[in-house]
Amino acid sequence: MASTYDIVEKAAKTGKVDKGVNEVTKAVERGVAKLVVFASDVDPKELTQHLPILCKEKNIKFVEVDSREKLGISVGINRPTAAVAVMQEGEAKLDSIN
């Protein structure tokens, strides 16, 4: 089974993703995000704690991962990112995330 990071990486290369809490929040509010991934090592926690609530309201799948560092790398930037939204999955298989 592909890791969440692998799925984000594939979506970033072959589909369309948004990076950063503000962009991700907008994508969720507009209902264009298919998957939201956010890091658990964000400090302060308040930066991302609204995302699961918003995702539930909009019926969007979301996953928490352990590292902003790894999330940034998987989305193709060489700095940490707190959150990523996948709008078009490209070749990524979002179904493999439970």
C-alpha positions in Angstrom: 0.0 0.0 0.0 1.3 3.4 -1.0 2.1 5.8 1.9 0.3 9.1 2.1 3.5 10.8 1.2 3.8 8.7 -2.0 0.3 9.6 -3.0 0.9 13.3 -2.4 4.1 13.1 -4.4 2.4 11.4 -7.4 -0.5 13.9 -7.3 2.0 16.8 -7.2 3.7 15.4 -10.3 0.8 14.3 -12.3 -2.2 16.2 -11.0 -2.8 19.5 -9.2 -2.1 20.3 -5.5 -2.2 23.4 -3.3 0.3 23.9 -0.5 0.1 25.9 2.7 -2.7 26.2 5.2 -4.3 29.3 3.6 -4.5 27.8 0.1 -5.7 24.4 1.5 -8.4 26.1 3.6 -9.6 28.0 0.5 -9.6 24.8 -1.6 -11.7 23.0 1.1 -14.1 25.9 1.4 -14.7 26.0 -2.3 -15.2 22.2 -2.3 -12.5 21.6 -4.9 -10.1 19.6 -2.7 -10.4 15.8 -3.0 -7.9 15.1 -0.3 -6.3 17.2 2.5 -3.1 16.1 4.2 -1.8 18.0 7.2 1.2 17.6 9.5 0.9 16.8 13.2 4.1 18.6 14.0 2.8 22.0 13.3 3.3 24.6 16.1 1.1 26.2 17.1 -1.6 23.5 16.6 -4.2 26.2 16.0 -2.8 26.7 12.5 -4.3 23.4 11.2 -6.9 22.4 13.8 -9.8 23.8 11.7 -8.9 21.6 8.7 -10.5 18.3 9.9 -13.7 20.1 10.9 -14.0 21.9 7.6 -13.2 18.6 5.7 -15.9 16.8 7.6 -18.4 19.5 6.8 -17.6 19.4 3.1 -17.2 15.6 3.1 -13.6 15.7 2.0 -11.1 13.0 2.9 -8.3 14.1 5.2 -5.2 12.5 6.6 -2.8 13.6 9.3 0.9 12.8 8.7 3.8 13.0 11.1 6.1 15.5 9.4 5.9 18.9 7.8 9.4 18.3 6.5 8.4 15.0 4.7 5.2 16.6 3.5 7.1 19.5 1.9 9.5 17.1 0.2 6.7 14.9 -1.1 5.0 17.9 -2.7 8.2 18.9 -4.4 9.3 21.9 -2.3 12.5 22.0 -0.2 10.9 23.5 2.8 8.4 22.2 5.3 4.7 22.7 4.6 1.9 22.3 7.2 -0.8 21.2 4.7 -1.5 20.1 1.2 -4.7 19.8 -0.7 -5.0 17.5 -3.7 -7.4 18.9 -6.3 -6.7 16.6 -9.2 -5.1 13.3 -8.3 -3.5 12.6 -11.7 -2.0 9.1 -11.4 -2.3 9.0 -7.6 -4.7 6.5 -6.2 -6.7 8.3 -3.5 -8.8 5.2 -2.9 -5.8 3.5 -1.3 -6.1 6.0 1.7 -8.5 4.6 4.2 
